[in-house]
Amino acid sequence: MSKQTIIISITAGVALCFLLASLFVSYQQNQLALMLQVNIAEQEKTLIAISEITDRNGADAIAEAIIRDCSSSNRNRFESLLNDLGTLDVTQLVEVESLFDACASFFAERKAIMVSRLEREYQIYTDYIALYALVDKSDARQAYPLEDWSEIVTLEKQRRDLLTEQVAIQGSIISALQSGTPNQNEFEANLVRASQISQAAASLNSSIDDVRQRLNNI
């Protein structure tokens, strides 16, 4: 075999190895891209499920295991007293204050956990899409509704903060009423803020519904 033939054979062999390696890498990338597409689709399902529960101020099994409500009888009594807060006598004010610590923060704390869950699942979603963009060499962010999901997370965080503030204001109003001589300016400011919170929460609910409708139309 001539030297030239040997060189040609070696060159052809090297080229074949590069071709096979390139085909293998391409195959692996395609497989990884397909796997990430599946993961993204599954993560979207998780996001939808968590967001629906969060939207209705509910809780999944994890949140239910962490946050426990007061007894149903205490819950009903607390809500009844809270609704009639402005007309309660001294005995009833003592009663509602005693129930406050056990019952008042339940919904706000449960909301906080669900919003944290939603935010975490959204972060996983964005991580999958970022990896997919690297593998697919495309602008994957344009193919998925990242901005809509980000907006839902932001709006739910605002709603969580309003619920937390609402509990604090309820506590201040109860304490002021029980004192018998509330600071009138502070008391009225709390009442105004409580009304503002209710209006802001209603507006956020409407905004979240609008974004969810956009997602459903995709």
C-alpha positions in Angstrom: 0.0 0.0 0.0 1.4 3.4 -1.0 2.1 6.2 1.4 -0.6 8.3 -0.3 -3.1 5.6 0.0 -2.4 5.3 3.7 -2.8 9.0 4.2 -6.1 9.0 2.3 -7.3 6.1 4.4 -6.3 7.8 7.6 -7.9 11.1 6.5 -11.1 9.3 5.5 -11.1 7.5 8.9 -10.7 10.7 10.8 -13.5 12.4 8.8 -15.8 9.4 9.4 -15.1 9.6 13.2 -15.9 13.3 13.2 -19.1 12.7 11.2 -20.2 9.9 13.6 -19.3 12.1 16.6 -21.3 15.0 15.1 -24.3 12.7 14.4 -24.1 11.4 18.0 -23.9 14.8 19.5 -26.8 16.0 17.3 -28.8 12.9 18.4 -28.1 13.6 22.0 -29.1 17.2 21.7 -32.4 16.2 20.0 -33.1 13.8 22.7 -32.3 16.3 25.4 -34.5 18.9 23.6 -37.4 16.4 23.5 -36.9 15.6 27.2 -36.9 19.3 28.1 -40.1 19.9 26.1 -41.8 17.1 28.1 -40.5 18.6 31.3 -41.8 22.1 30.4 -45.2 20.7 29.5 -45.4 18.8 32.8 -44.3 21.9 34.7 -47.0 24.0 33.0 -49.5 21.5 34.3 -48.1 21.9 37.8 -48.2 25.7 37.5 -51.8 25.6 36.4 -52.8 23.4 39.3 -50.9 25.5 41.9 -52.1 28.8 40.5 -55.8 27.6 40.5 -55.6 26.7 44.1 -53.8 29.9 45.0 -56.3 32.0 43.1 -59.2 30.7 45.1 -57.2 31.1 48.4 -57.1 27.3 48.9 -54.3 25.0 49.8 -52.7 21.8 48.5 -51.7 18.9 50.7 -48.4 20.5 51.6 -49.9 23.7 52.8 -52.6 21.9 54.6 -50.1 19.9 56.5 -48.1 23.0 57.6 -50.9 25.4 58.4 -53.8 24.3 60.7 -57.0 26.4 61.2 -58.6 26.8 64.6 -61.6 24.5 65.3 -64.7 24.9 63.1 -66.7 26.2 66.1 -64.1 28.8 66.9 -63.8 29.8 63.2 -67.5 30.3 62.9 -67.6 32.3 66.1 -64.6 34.4 65.2 -66.0 35.3 61.7 -69.4 36.1 63.3 -67.8 38.4 65.9 -65.6 40.0 63.2 -68.5 40.8 61.0 -70.2 42.6 63.9 -67.1 44.2 65.2 -68.5 47.7 65.4 -71.4 46.6 67.7 -69.7 44.2 70.1 -70.0 44.7 73.9 -67.0 44.5 76.3 -67.4 40.7 76.8 -67.6 40.0 73.1 -64.5 42.2 72.5 -62.6 40.1 75.0 -63.8 37.0 73.3 -62.9 38.1 69.7 -59.4 39.1 70.9 -58.9 35.7 72.5 -59.9 34.0 69.2 -57.7 36.4 67.2 -54.4 34.6 67.7 -55.7 31.2 66.9 -57.9 32.1 63.9 -57.0 35.5 62.4 -53.8 34.7 60.5 -54.8 31.3 59.1 -55.9 32.4 55.6 -53.0 34.9 55.3 -50.4 32.3 56.3 -51.9 29.7 54.0 -51.9 32.2 51.1 -48.2 33.0 51.8 -47.2 29.3 51.6 -49.2 28.8 48.3 -47.6 31.9 46.8 -44.2 30.6 47.8 -45.0 27.3 46.1 -46.2 29.1 43.0 -43.1 31.2 42.8 -40.9 28.1 43.2 -42.7 26.2 40.5 -42.5 29.2 38.2 -38.7 29.4 38.8 -38.4 25.7 37.8 -40.4 26.5 34.7 -38.1 29.3 33.7 -35.0 27.1 34.4 -36.3 24.4 32.0 -37.0 26.9 29.3 -33.5 28.5 29.7 -31.9 25.0 29.3 -34.1 24.3 26.3 -33.0 27.6 24.7 -29.4 26.6 25.1 -30.0 23.1 23.5 -32.3 24.2 20.8 -30.3 27.3 19.9 -33.6 29.3 19.5 -35.4 32.0 21.4 -37.5 29.6 23.4 -38.7 32.4 25.7 -40.9 33.6 22.8 -42.6 30.2 22.5 -43.8 30.1 26.1 -45.9 32.5 28.1 -43.3 33.4 30.7 -44.4 37.0 31.0 -48.0 36.0 31.8 -46.9 33.5 34.5 -44.5 36.1 35.9 -47.4 38.6 36.1 -49.6 36.1 38.0 -46.8 35.4 40.5 -46.4 39.2 41.0 -50.1 39.8 41.4 -50.5 36.9 43.9 -47.6 38.2 46.0 -49.4 41.6 46.1 -52.6 39.8 47.2 -50.6 37.9 49.9 -49.2 41.1 51.2 -52.7 42.7 51.4 -54.0 39.7 53.4 -51.2 39.9 55.8 -51.8 43.7 56.3 -55.5 43.1 56.7 -54.9 40.8 59.6 -52.6 43.3 61.3 -55.3 46.1 60.9 -58.0 43.8 62.3 -55.8 43.2 65.3 -55.2 47.0 65.7 -59.0 47.7 65.5 -59.9 45.0 68.0 -57.2 46.3 70.5 -58.4 49.9 70.0 -62.0 49.0 70.6 -61.2 46.9 73.7 -59.2 49.8 75.2 -62.4 51.8 75.4 -60.6 55.0 74.5 -59.2 54.5 71.0 -57.1 57.2 69.3 -59.8 58.5 66.9 -57.4 59.5 64.1 -55.6 56.2 64.2 -58.8 54.3 64.5 -60.4 56.0 61.5 -57.1 55.6 59.5 -57.3 51.9 60.1 -60.9 51.7 58.9 -60.0 53.6 55.8 -57.1 51.4 55.1 -59.2 48.3 55.6 -61.6 49.6 53.0 -58.7 50.3 50.6 -57.4 46.8 51.1 -60.8 45.3 50.2 -60.9 47.4 47.0 -57.3 46.6 46.1 -57.9 42.9 46.6 -60.9 43.0 44.3 -58.9 44.8 41.6 -56.1 42.2 41.9 -58.6 39.4 41.6 -59.9 40.9 38.4 -56.4 41.4 37.0 -55.4 37.8 37.8 -58.6 36.5 36.1 -57.6 38.5 33.0 -54.2 37.0 32.8 -55.5 33.5 33.4 -57.9 34.1 30.5 -55.0 35.0 28.3 -53.2 31.8 29.3 -56.3 29.7 28.6 -56.5 31.2 25.1 -52.9 30.3 24.2 
